[in-house]
Amino acid sequence: MRQRNRGRVARAAVAAMCAAALPGQAYAAGEPAAYTFDPGARKIDGAEASTDASALTPGSVYRSSIKPGQKLYYRLNLDAKTNGYVSAVAVPRGDGQVAYGDGITVSVRDSTDLQCSSEDARFESAEFPRPIAAYAYRTVQKDSSTCQEAGTYNVLIERESKETSASDEWDLELRYESEPQLKSAGSMPTEAPENWPSASPTPPTTAPKKRSGGTSYYDATGLDTGEWKQEGGIKPGQTLFYRVPVDWGQQVFATASLSNSNASDEYIGSVLALSLDNPAHGHVDSATPLSYSGKPTSVSLDPLPPVAYENRYDSNSSVSAMRFAGWYYLSVTLSPAMAKAYGKGGIPLTLTVKVEGEAGQSPYAGDAGAFSVTQDDRDDARDGKSAQQAVKSGRMAMVGVAGIGTGSVLVLGLGVWTLLARRRAVTAPVAPAVPADAGQPYGSPPRTW
């Protein structure tokens, strides 16, 4: 098994074995909006006082919760050279009502409460419950004097909800990732690229292939370039997750299409939400929510720049988020309001994905972990594997190899033992004949050599 993300792979291996028994779903079984939390996530409580905050560990996943209007603190212990990223996925429980502007803000702050960075995740015109994600970070920059010291930093997560919205707690899935060190920091550009290809790619001409989306980042289904048809369609209230490997220098394009329906021709606005998040689960971009009236329709993400380290210096958050290679996550949600006019069955959904450009070299020294694309990743995308399926198949392959190896050793050992036994039989000295009465009492066993 490859070296990348050893801790995460080990955790995923355990999770894959117990996922059936402990799915970690946020809602009751059978509800289409269920979100499968990472079974390896550790339970942690946010603190309302920063001095009581619990520390997060790099490479770890946590599960928490937040109430309307609540402000919760978590702690980071950072050195003076590592870039740290903390993401929060907010998952409303059940079908609780949400309103325009409801959401969370994630920020990283130093010990004086000076903000290093922040990002919002909010419900806008698509006012229906679904998982939403945001991240914040502390990055070390040569010419910056803000948030550069080693020491204790705080992660602050704030929730805003209207009075008309459901007052239930929202579940939180938190991730903390450290960015690998650069091969040569002094040689990297310090300004965002000004020009990059922005033309939409030519759509594929091959027939769409069937593929079922996952329920969360944890079990997101792998996709590569092509047209993919969701098996059974997408149901009202359901969120589907997919993941696409995008390497350095590559661009990702995505379009979501709904087929026609014979059930009705009623117009419903903002029914389909399409979103893209980066390998640190930071939000990249969302398409304008799609409206529907029973006719075929589609919506696409705006063109995004090729993945480049220097994108982080762009003031546009969508460009800035395309700052590292790895798995990019697509999520698609269909409004529960569709059920009334079009029924609770699935509406045929197709995703068109295109990854363009030659893969470039990583700027990082050594294993880049989550911020890289390997050949195994490309194979998993081609085969439609989620992370847990990839770990499981890798583990089974190792068990098979280990089994073959053990069997070979046993057979080889048995052969050597047999050969040695035969050689002993041939080369062992032969005892000379000794009369039965030569110095032995009558009836004693013969002497042996």
C-alpha positions in Angstrom: 0.0 0.0 0.0 1.4 3.4 -0.8 2.8 5.7 1.9 0.5 8.6 1.5 -1.9 9.4 4.4 -0.9 6.4 6.5 -3.0 7.6 9.5 -6.0 8.3 7.3 -5.6 5.0 5.4 -5.5 3.1 8.7 -8.5 4.9 10.0 -10.4 4.3 6.7 -9.5 0.6 6.8 -11.1 0.3 10.2 -14.0 2.4 9.1 -14.6 0.2 6.0 -14.9 -2.9 8.2 -17.4 -1.3 10.6 -19.3 1.1 8.3 -22.2 -1.3 7.7 -22.8 -1.5 11.5 -22.0 2.1 12.3 -22.8 4.2 9.2 -22.7 7.5 11.1 -25.8 8.8 9.3 -27.2 12.1 10.5 -30.8 11.2 9.9 -33.1 8.3 10.4 -32.6 5.3 8.1 -34.2 5.6 4.7 -34.3 9.4 4.5 -32.8 10.6 1.2 -30.9 13.5 2.8 -28.8 11.2 5.1 -25.1 12.2 5.5 -22.6 9.5 6.3 -20.0 10.9 8.7 -16.5 9.5 8.7 -16.7 6.6 11.2 -13.2 7.4 12.2 -14.2 10.9 13.4 -13.5 11.6 17.1 -16.2 13.3 19.1 -15.2 16.8 20.3 -17.1 19.6 22.0 -16.5 23.2 20.9 -15.9 25.6 23.8 -17.8 28.9 24.3 -14.7 30.3 26.0 -11.4 30.2 24.0 -9.4 29.2 27.1 -11.5 26.0 27.3 -10.9 25.0 23.7 -9.8 21.4 22.8 -6.8 21.0 20.5 -7.1 19.6 17.0 -4.5 17.3 15.6 -3.3 17.5 12.0 -4.6 14.8 9.7 -7.6 14.1 12.0 -11.4 14.2 11.5 -13.8 15.3 14.3 -17.5 15.3 14.9 -19.2 18.1 16.8 -22.4 20.1 16.8 -23.5 23.8 17.0 -26.7 25.5 18.0 -28.3 28.6 16.4 -26.4 31.7 17.3 -23.6 29.8 19.0 -19.9 30.6 18.7 -17.6 27.7 19.4 -13.8 27.6 19.8 -11.2 24.9 19.0 -7.4 25.2 19.4 -4.5 24.8 17.0 -0.8 24.5 18.0 1.2 25.8 15.1 4.9 26.2 14.4 6.3 29.1 12.4 6.6 27.3 9.1 3.5 25.1 8.5 0.3 26.1 6.7 -2.7 24.7 8.6 -6.3 24.3 7.1 -9.4 23.6 9.2 -12.7 22.8 7.4 -16.2 22.5 8.8 -19.1 20.7 7.1 -22.4 21.8 8.6 -25.2 19.3 8.3 -28.7 20.4 9.3 -30.6 17.6 11.0 -33.7 16.0 9.3 -35.6 18.3 7.0 -35.3 21.4 9.3 -36.2 24.6 7.7 -33.4 26.9 6.6 -33.6 30.5 5.3 -31.6 32.8 3.0 -28.5 33.8 4.8 -28.4 30.9 7.3 -25.0 29.3 7.6 -21.7 29.2 9.4 -18.5 31.3 9.4 -15.2 29.6 10.0 -12.1 31.7 11.0 -8.6 31.1 12.3 -7.3 33.7 14.8 -4.1 34.3 16.7 -3.8 34.7 20.5 -4.8 38.4 20.2 -7.9 37.5 18.3 -6.5 38.9 15.1 -8.1 37.1 12.2 -5.8 35.1 9.9 -8.5 34.1 7.4 -12.2 33.3 7.3 -14.9 31.8 5.0 -18.7 31.6 5.0 -20.9 28.8 4.0 -24.5 30.0 3.6 -27.8 29.0 2.2 -28.8 31.5 -0.5 -31.5 31.2 -3.1 -31.5 27.4 -2.8 -33.3 27.5 0.6 -33.4 23.8 1.5 -31.3 21.8 4.0 -28.1 20.1 2.8 -24.5 19.8 3.8 -22.5 23.0 3.4 -18.7 23.4 3.9 -16.2 26.2 4.6 -12.6 26.4 5.7 -10.1 28.8 7.2 -6.3 28.7 7.4 -3.1 30.1 8.7 -0.5 30.3 6.0 3.1 31.5 6.3 4.1 34.2 3.8 7.4 35.8 3.4 6.3 39.5 3.4 3.5 39.1 6.0 3.5 40.1 9.6 0.1 38.7 10.5 -0.3 35.2 12.0 3.3 34.2 11.4 4.4 33.4 14.9 4.6 29.9 16.4 2.1 29.4 19.2 -1.6 28.8 20.0 -4.3 29.7 17.5 -8.0 29.5 17.7 -10.6 28.2 15.3 -13.9 30.0 15.7 -17.1 28.6 14.2 -20.1 30.8 14.3 -23.7 29.9 13.3 -26.3 32.3 12.1 -30.0 31.3 11.7 -33.1 33.3 11.1 -36.0 33.2 13.7 -38.1 31.4 11.2 -35.5 28.6 10.7 -35.5 25.3 12.6 -33.8 25.6 16.0 -32.3 22.1 15.9 -28.5 21.7 16.3 -26.5 21.2 13.2 -23.9 18.5 13.1 -20.3 19.4 12.3 -17.6 17.4 10.6 -14.2 19.0 11.2 -11.0 18.3 9.4 -7.5 19.7 10.1 -4.8 19.3 7.4 -1.2 20.5 7.3 0.1 21.6 3.9 3.5 19.9 3.0 6.6 21.9 2.9 7.9 23.3 -0.4 10.9 21.9 -2.3 12.2 25.4 -2.7 10.1 28.2 -1.2 12.2 31.0 -2.8 11.6 29.8 -6.3 7.7 29.8 -6.1 5.7 32.7 -7.7 4.2 35.1 -5.2 1.6 36.5 -7.5 -1.6 34.9 -8.9 -1.6 34.2 -12.7 -3.4 36.9 -14.7 -4.4 34.8 -17.7 -5.6 31.2 -18.0 -7.9 29.2 -20.4 -11.5 30.0 -19.7 -13.3 28.4 -22.7 -15.7 25.5 -21.9 -14.5 22.2 -23.2 -16.1 20.2 -26.0 -18.7 17.9 -24.4 -18.1 14.1 -24.7 -19.7 12.2 -27.5 -19.8 8.8 -25.8 -23.0 7.5 -24.1 -23.3 8.2 -20.4 -22.2 5.4 -18.0 -24.0 4.5 -14.8 -22.5 5.5 -11.5 -24.1 6.0 -8.1 -23.1 9.0 -6.0 -22.1 8.8 -2.3 -23.8 10.4 0.7 -20.8 12.5 2.0 -17.1 13.3 1.4 -16.2 10.1 3.2 -18.0 7.8 0.6 -17.9 10.1 -2.4 -17.9 8.2 -5.7 -14.9 8.5 -8.0 -15.3 10.1 -11.4 -13.0 10.9 -14.3 -13.6 12.6 -17.6 -16.9 11.5 -19.1 -20.6 11.6 -18.8 -22.1 9.8 -15.8 -25.7 8.9 -15.2 -26.9 8.6 -11.6 -28.5 5.2 -11.1 -32.1 5.7 -10.0 -31.9 9.4 -10.5 -31.7 11.9 -7.7 -34.6 12.0 -5.2 -36.1 15.2 -3.6 -34.1 16.1 -0.6 -31.1 14.0 -1.6 -27.5 15.1 -1.7 -25.0 13.1 -3.8 -21.3 13.3 -3.5 -18.6 12.6 -6.2 -14.8 13.1 -6.2 -12.5 13.9 -9.1 -8.7 13.8 -9.0 -7.3 17.1 -10.4 -3.5 17.4 -10.6 -1.1 20.4 -10.8 -1.8 22.3 -14.0 -5.1 20.7 -14.7 -8.6 22.3 -14.9 -11.9 20.7 -13.9 -15.2 21.4 -15.5 -18.6 20.1 -14.4 -22.2 20.2 -15.6 -25.3 18.8 -13.9 -28.3 17.9 -16.1 -31.9 16.9 -15.2 -33.9 14.9 -17.7 -37.6 15.6 -18.5 -40.4 14.3 -16.3 -43.9 13.2 -17.4 -45.3 13.7 -13.9 -45.9 17.4 -14.2 -44.8 20.7 -15.9 -45.0 22.8 -12.8 -42.3 25.5 -12.6 -40.2 25.3 -9.4 -37.3 27.7 -8.9 -33.9 27.0 -7.5 -34.3 23.2 -7.1 -30.9 21.9 -8.0 -27.7 23.0 -6.2 -24.3 22.1 -7.7 -21.1 22.8 -5.6 -17.4 22.1 -5.8 -15.0 21.9 -2.9 -11.2 21.4 -2.8 -9.0 18.7 -1.2 -9.0 20.5 2.1 -12.9 20.7 1.9 -12.8 24.4 1.3 -15.5 25.8 -0.9 -14.4 26.6 -4.4 -17.6 27.5 -6.3 -21.3 26.9 -6.7 -23.4 27.1 -9.9 -26.5 29.3 -10.0 -29.3 27.0 -8.6 -31.2 25.3 -11.4 -34.9 25.8 -11.9 -37.2 23.1 -13.3 -40.5 22.7 -15.2 -40.5 19.1 -16.3 -38.2 19.7 -19.4 -34.5 18.8 -19.8 -32.2 21.4 -18.4 -28.7 21.8 -17.1 -26.3 24.0 -15.2 -22.5 24.3 -15.2 -19.8 25.6 -12.9 -18.0 28.7 -14.1 -14.6 28.0 -15.7 -11.9 27.7 -13.1 -8.1 28.1 -13.4 -5.7 25.3 -13.6 -4.5 24.1 -10.2 -1.5 26.1 -9.2 0.3 27.0 -5.9 0.2 30.7 -6.7 -3.6 30.8 -7.1 -3.7 31.4 -3.4 -2.6 35.0 -4.0 -5.7 35.8 -6.0 -8.4 37.9 -4.3 -11.1 35.9 -5.9 -12.0 33.1 -3.5 -12.9 30.6 -6.3 -9.5 31.1 -7.9 -7.6 31.1 -4.5 -9.2 27.8 -3.6 -7.6 26.1 -6.7 -4.3 26.1 -4.8 -3.4 22.4 -4.5 -3.8 19.1 -6.3 -5.8 16.2 -5.0 -9.4 15.0 -4.9 -12.0 17.7 -5.7 -15.5 17.1 -4.5 -18.8 17.7 -6.4 -22.1 17.7 -4.5 -25.5 17.8 -6.1 -28.7 18.4 -4.1 -32.3 18.3 -5.3 -34.9 20.4 -3.4 -37.4 18.5 -1.2 -40.0 20.8 -2.8 -39.9 18.7 -5.9 -41.7 15.9 -4.2 -45.1 17.7 -4.2 -45.3 18.2 -7.9 -43.1 15.4 -9.3 -43.3 12.7 -6.7 -40.8 11.2 -4.4 -39.1 9.1 -7.1 -35.8 10.0 -8.7 -35.4 12.5 -11.5 -32.8 11.3 -14.0 -29.5 13.1 -13.4 -26.4 13.2 -15.5 -23.0 14.7 -14.6 -20.6 15.7 -17.3 -17.0 16.0 -16.0 -13.9 17.1 -17.9 -10.4 17.3 -16.5 -8.1 19.1 -19.0 -4.4 19.7 -19.1 -1.2 17.7 -18.6 -0.3 16.8 -15.0 2.6 18.9 -13.7 5.2 18.4 -11.0 4.3 18.8 -7.4 6.0 21.8 -5.6 6.1 19.9 -2.3 9.1 18.0 -0.9 8.4 14.3 -0.3 5.0 12.7 0.2 2.2 15.3 -0.4 -0.6 13.2 1.2 -4.0 14.6 0.4 -2.5 17.4 -1.8 -1.4 15.1 -4.6 -2.8 12.8 -7.3 -1.3 9.3 -7.7 -1.8 6.7 -10.4 -3.9 4.8 -7.8 -6.1 7.8 -7.5 -6.6 7.9 -11.3 -7.4 4.2 -11.3 -9.9 4.7 -8.4 -11.7 7.5 -10.4 -11.8 5.4 -13.5 -13.3 2.5 -11.5 -15.8 4.6 -9.6 -14.3 3.8 -6.2 -14.9 5.8 -3.0 -12.0 6.2 -0.5 -13.3 3.4 1.6 -13.7 1.1 -1.4 -10.2 1.9 -2.5 -8.8 1.1 1.0 -10.9 -2.1 1.2 -9.8 -3.4 -2.2 -6.2 -2.5 -1.4 -6.4 -4.3 1.9 -7.9 -7.4 0.1 -5.1 -7.3 -2.4 -2.5 -7.2 0.4 -4.2 -10.1 2.1 -4.2 -12.1 -1.2 -0.5 -11.3 -1.7 0.3 -12.2 1.9 -1.7 -15.4 1.5 0.1 -16.4 -1.6 3.4 -15.5 0.0 2.7 -17.5 3.1 1.6 -20.5 1.1 4.7 -20.3 -1.1 6.9 -20.2 2.0 5.1 -23.2 3.5 5.4 -25.2 0.2 9.0 -24.2 -0.2 9.7 -25.2 3.5 8.0 -28.5 3.0 10.1 -29.2 -0.1 13.3 -28.4 1.6 12.4 -30.5 4.6 11.6 -33.5 2.4 14.8 -33.1 0.4 16.9 -32.9 3.6 15.1 -36.0 5.0 15.9 -37.9 1.8 19.6 -36.8 1.9 19.8 -37.9 5.5 18.4 -41.3 4.5 21.1 -41.7 1.8 24.1 -40.4 3.7 23.4 -41.7 7.2 26.0 -44.3 8.4 25.0 -47.9 8.4 25.4 -49.7 11.8 27.5 -52.9 11.5 25.9 -56.2 12.4 26.4 -57.1 16.1 25.6 -60.5 17.5 22.7 -60.5 19.8 24.8 -61.9 22.6 27.8 -59.5 22.2 27.8 -57.9 25.6 24.1 -57.6 25.8 21.7 -59.5 27.9 19.5 -61.8 25.9 16.4 -60.1 24.7 17.8 -56.5 24.9 17.2 -54.2 21.9 20.1 -53.9 19.5 22.5 -51.0 19.9 21.9 -47.9 17.7 24.4 -45.4 16.3 
